[in-house]
Amino acid sequence: MGLFLKHEIIENEGRFEALLYVGKRHAAQLNEDGEFVQNVKKEAVAFIELKFPLVPIQVIRIMIGSVPYVAFATSIKMD
């Protein structure tokens, strides 16, 4: 099983956001390990580029359950 349990793409007025849900077993690491958080961000960008190569995602939100944990802007561009 991968890091992300579920994902959603939301479009609002031409702006696309990705919501990536992590499991509870990763939640503790997110709170304790800053390096793990950076790795999760890198994994999130790679995941979005792989799954949605043609969607210009501008924001990625990492969710723990229904609670937003971190959100960050991306520079993913359409080719």
FITORMAR-214672 format. One line per 5 residues: number of its first residue (from 0); their letters; for each residue y, x, z of N, C-alpha, C, O, CB. Coordinates in steps of 0.1 Angstrom, whole numbers, plus 5000, padded with zeros to 4 digits. Glycine has a CB too. Layout:
BEGIN
NUM) A) Y X Z Y X Z Y X Z Y X Z Y X Z  ...
END
This chain:
BEGIN
0) MGLFL) 4988 5008 5000 5000 5000 5000 5012 5009 5000 5013 5019 5007 5000 4990 5012  5023 5005 4992 5035 5013 4991 5044 5011 5003 5042 5003 5012 5041 5010 4978  5055 5017 5002 5066 5016 5012 5072 5002 5012 5075 4997 5023 5076 5027 5010  5074 4997 5001 5081 4984 5000 5071 4972 4998 5062 4972 4989 5091 4984 4988  5071 4963 5007 5062 4952 5007 5066 4941 4997 5057 4934 4991 5061 4946 5021
5) KHEII) 5079 4940 4995 5084 4929 4986 5097 4933 4981 5104 4942 4987 5085 4915 4994  5101 4928 4969 5114 4931 4964 5120 4919 4957 5113 4910 4953 5113 4943 4954  5133 4918 4956 5140 4908 4950 5152 4914 4942 5158 4924 4947 5145 4897 4960  5156 4908 4931 5168 4911 4924 5177 4899 4924 5173 4888 4921 5165 4916 4909  5189 4901 4929 5199 4890 4930 5210 4893 4920 5215 4905 4920 5204 4888 4944
10) ENEGR) 5214 4883 4912 5226 4885 4903 5237 4876 4908 5235 4864 4911 5222 4882 4889  5249 4881 4910 5260 4873 4914 5272 4878 4906 5278 4889 4908 5263 4875 4930  5277 4869 4897 5288 4872 4888 5287 4885 4881 5296 4893 4880 5301 4872 4897  5275 4887 4875 5272 4899 4867 5269 4911 4875 5267 4922 4869 5284 4901 4859  5269 4910 4888 5266 4922 4896 5251 4920 4902 5248 4910 4907 5276 4923 4908
15) FEALL) 5243 4931 4900 5229 4930 4904 5227 4938 4917 5232 4949 4918 5220 4935 4893  5220 4932 4926 5216 4939 4938 5201 4938 4940 5194 4928 4936 5223 4932 4951  5195 4948 4945 5180 4948 4948 5178 4948 4963 5185 4955 4971 5174 4961 4942  5170 4939 4967 5166 4938 4981 5151 4943 4982 5142 4938 4976 5167 4923 4987  5150 4954 4990 5136 4960 4992 5132 4958 5006 5140 4962 5015 5136 4975 4987
20) YVGKR) 5121 4952 5008 5116 4949 5022 5106 4960 5026 5096 4962 5019 5110 4935 5023  5108 4966 5038 5098 4975 5044 5091 4968 5055 5096 4959 5061 5105 4988 5049  5079 4973 5058 5071 4967 5069 5075 4972 5082 5083 4981 5084 5056 4970 5066  5070 4965 5092 5073 4969 5106 5069 4983 5110 5075 4989 5118 5067 4959 5116  5058 4988 5104 5053 5001 5108 5063 5012 5104 5064 5023 5109 5040 5004 5101
25) HAAQL) 5071 5009 5093 5082 5019 5089 5095 5017 5097 5103 5025 5097 5084 5017 5074  5096 5005 5103 5109 5002 5110 5112 5012 5121 5123 5016 5123 5109 4988 5116  5102 5016 5129 5104 5026 5140 5108 5039 5134 5117 5045 5140 5091 5027 5148  5102 5043 5123 5106 5056 5117 5121 5055 5112 5128 5065 5113 5097 5060 5105  5125 5044 5107 5139 5043 5102 5149 5044 5113 5159 5050 5111 5141 5029 5095
30) NEDGE) 5145 5040 5125 5154 5041 5136 5154 5054 5143 5163 5058 5150 5150 5030 5147  5143 5062 5141 5142 5075 5148 5144 5087 5139 5148 5098 5145 5128 5076 5153  5142 5086 5126 5142 5098 5118 5152 5097 5106 5150 5090 5097 5128 5100 5112  5163 5105 5108 5173 5105 5097 5168 5110 5084 5172 5105 5073 5185 5113 5101  5159 5119 5084 5153 5125 5072 5145 5114 5065 5145 5113 5052 5145 5137 5074
35) FVQNV) 5138 5106 5073 5130 5095 5067 5139 5085 5060 5135 5080 5049 5122 5088 5078  5150 5082 5066 5160 5073 5060 5164 5078 5046 5165 5070 5036 5172 5071 5069  5167 5091 5045 5171 5097 5032 5160 5096 5022 5162 5093 5010 5175 5111 5034  5147 5098 5027 5136 5097 5018 5134 5083 5013 5130 5080 5001 5123 5102 5025  5136 5073 5022 5135 5059 5018 5145 5055 5007 5142 5048 4998 5137 5050 5031
40) KKEAV) 5157 5061 5009 5168 5058 4999 5163 5064 4985 5165 5057 4975 5181 5064 5003  5158 5076 4985 5153 5082 4973 5142 5074 4967 5141 5071 4955 5149 5096 4975  5133 5070 4975 5121 5061 4971 5126 5048 4965 5121 5043 4955 5111 5059 4982  5136 5042 4971 5142 5030 4967 5148 5031 4952 5145 5023 4944 5153 5025 4976  5155 5042 4950 5161 5044 4937 5150 5046 4927 5151 5040 4916 5171 5056 4937
45) AFIEL) 5140 5054 4930 5129 5056 4921 5122 5043 4918 5118 5041 4906 5120 5067 4926  5119 5035 4928 5112 5023 4926 5120 5013 4917 5114 5007 4908 5111 5016 4940  5133 5012 4919 5141 5004 4910 5142 5009 4896 5140 5001 4887 5156 5003 4916  5143 5022 4894 5143 5027 4881 5130 5025 4874 5130 5023 4861 5146 5042 4881  5119 5025 4881 5106 5023 4875 5103 5008 4872 5099 5005 4861 5095 5028 4885
50) KFPLV) 5106 5000 4881 5103 4985 4880 5113 4978 4871 5110 4969 4864 5103 4979 4893  5126 4982 4871 5137 4975 4864 5145 4985 4856 5157 4986 4859 5145 4967 4874  5140 4991 4846 5147 5002 4839 5159 4996 4831 5169 5004 4828 5138 5009 4830  5159 4983 4828 5170 4978 4820 5180 4970 4828 5190 4964 4822 5164 4969 4809  5178 4969 4841 5188 4961 4849 5197 4971 4856 5193 4980 4863 5180 4952 4860
55) PIQVI) 5210 4969 4854 5220 4978 4860 5222 4974 4875 5232 4968 4879 5233 4977 4853  5213 4979 4884 5214 4976 4898 5226 4984 4904 5227 4996 4902 5201 4980 4905  5235 4977 4911 5246 4984 4917 5245 4986 4932 5251 4996 4937 5259 4976 4914  5237 4978 4938 5235 4980 4953 5221 4978 4956 5214 4969 4951 5244 4969 4961  5216 4986 4965 5202 4985 4970 5203 4982 4985 5210 4989 4992 5193 4998 4967
60) RIMIG) 5196 4972 4989 5196 4968 5004 5182 4970 5009 5172 4964 5003 5201 4954 5006  5180 4978 5019 5167 4980 5025 5167 4970 5037 5176 4969 5045 5165 4995 5031  5157 4961 5037 5155 4951 5046 5143 4953 5055 5133 4958 5051 5154 4937 5039  5145 4950 5068 5133 4949 5077 5132 4935 5081 5140 4929 5089 5136 4959 5090  5122 4928 5075 5121 4914 5077 5133 4907 5070 5135 4911 5058 5120 4909 5092
65) SVPYV) 5139 4899 5076 5151 4892 5070 5164 4899 5074 5175 4894 5071 5152 4878 5074  5163 4910 5081 5175 4917 5087 5178 4929 5077 5170 4938 5075 5172 4922 5101  5191 4930 5072 5195 4941 5064 5196 4954 5073 5202 4953 5084 5208 4939 5058  5189 4964 5069 5190 4977 5077 5201 4986 5071 5209 4991 5079 5176 4984 5076  5200 4989 5058 5210 4997 5052 5212 4993 5038 5203 4988 5031 5206 5012 5052
70) AFATS) 5225 4994 5033 5228 4991 5019 5236 5003 5013 5243 5009 5021 5236 4978 5018  5233 5006 5001 5240 5017 4995 5242 5014 4980 5234 5008 4973 5233 5030 4997  5253 5020 4974 5256 5018 4960 5247 5028 4952 5244 5039 4957 5271 5021 4957  5245 5024 4940 5237 5033 4931 5245 5036 4919 5255 5030 4916 5223 5026 4927  5240 5046 4912 5246 5050 4899 5236 5048 4888 5237 5055 4878 5251 5064 4900
75) IKMD) 5227 5038 4890 5218 5035 4879 5225 5029 4867 5232 5019 4869 5206 5026 4885  5223 5035 4856 5230 5030 4844 5220 5025 4834 5208 5030 4833 5239 5041 4837  5224 5015 4826 5215 5011 4815 5216 5021 4803 5227 5026 4800 5219 4997 4810  5205 5024 4797 5205 5033 4785 5208 5026 4773 5209 5031 4762 5192 5041 4784
END
